[in-house]
Amino acid sequence: MVLKLIRRKDSPNWWLRGTIRGISVYESTGIADREAAELILTVRSKEVLDESIFGRKVNATFDQAAESYLKGGGSPRFLSPLRKHLGMKHLRKLRQNDLDEAARTLHPNAQPETRNRQCYTPFIAVWNHAVRNDWADIRQWSRPRKPKGTTRHRAETRSGTRPVPYDRAAHFVAAMSPAPAMVMTTLFYTGMRPIELFTLEEKDVDIAGRWIIIRNSKVGEPRGVPMHEFLVPLFEALLPRKDRIQKVFRTFKGQPYTISPEWGGQLSNGIVGARKRLARKGVDITDVSPYTGRHSCSTELVVAGVHPHIKDQILGHAANDMSRHYTNVPQAPLIEAINKLPVPDIWRALPWWEDPLAHSRRHVKWGRGE
């Protein structure tokens, strides 16, 4: 059977319908003109025939791969501009220079780190998805790097870029309102990225197995995270909520944290408020921010003697086919390792541990609190 042009009563455009070598097609040409539709028919017939002989790799486009990636639970973050730029290009024809040119065009004045985050990372996530579906071949893509000699050592380091001792972190978290304090506590005892925590849903938390599943990580790959014993009472209190909101962590108003492409969520007020309350007591702690938890977790695991491979698995740095295959399965070595993180007494003594759910709706305004 071949493809034919047909009309539908509910559409002004011509449609393609038929089967070629077992591949069925029923789709709109998007065009009402008969002559133009016949050209599309000819091209599409050849594409389907090639696909039936050589497989999906021969015709799959970046846009089709991106759509499949999203349907499979992939992150839409930064993907729209790439789809517009590379959408109709066939995967088999894409080369490193195409990716580099897309990054330069979409982000002409951006630093290498920004182009890497907003262009290379989402592209590679889609490509890896296509590889798993046998739409593309395995390929090593190069990412941008800073030109040599451009690194400058600043006198001041941006908050969150360095680890802090857990005693220091505990004093800072103790000065926060309960809702953001619970978020910060979880960041310090999982090593998760803020955006990963804000998108965490109830179905992804296995309290009994001491395991958390991140379905859409920053790099576009799912991964599993061990749960520290210290966090168990917190999750036990937050998960039984019976409402339509599936997100585990919420603001003091009971709403999910807003996700932005440029920052992790709405913790800035909580951070600033804690700094002001500490400053009133003569305590200067300005080097703690949401990302501090991840850096501190990494450093403390090294101090505790955790093997580098285990540490990287916890933080999501070591992603291979085997680790992805067991994303949903609690891993005893990772759980044992995360429990080596220290828990200062001041952190254990925070009043909201008595009833985290009830305290989560309490809010301390800037400058207030003892």
Buried (B, 14 or more C-beta within 10 A) or exposed (E): EEBEBEEEEEEEEBBBBBBBEEBEBEEEBEBEEEEEBBEBBEEBBEBBBBBBEEEBBBBBBBBBBBBBBBEEEBBEBBBEBBBEBBBEBBBBEBEEEBBBEBBEEBBEEBEBEBBBBBBBBBBBBBBBBBBBBEBBEEEEBEBBEEEEEEEEEEEEEEBBEEBBBBEBBBBBBBBBBBBBBBBBBBBBBBBBBBBBBBBBEBEBBBBEBBBBBBBBBBBBBBBBBBBBEBBEBBBEBBEEBEEEEEBBBBBBEEEBBEBEEEEBBBBEBBBEBBBBBBBEEEEEBEBBBBBBBBBBBBBBBEEBEBEEEBBBBBBBBBBEEEBBEEBEEBBEBBBEBBBEBEBBEBBEEBEBBEEBBEBBEEBBEEEEBE
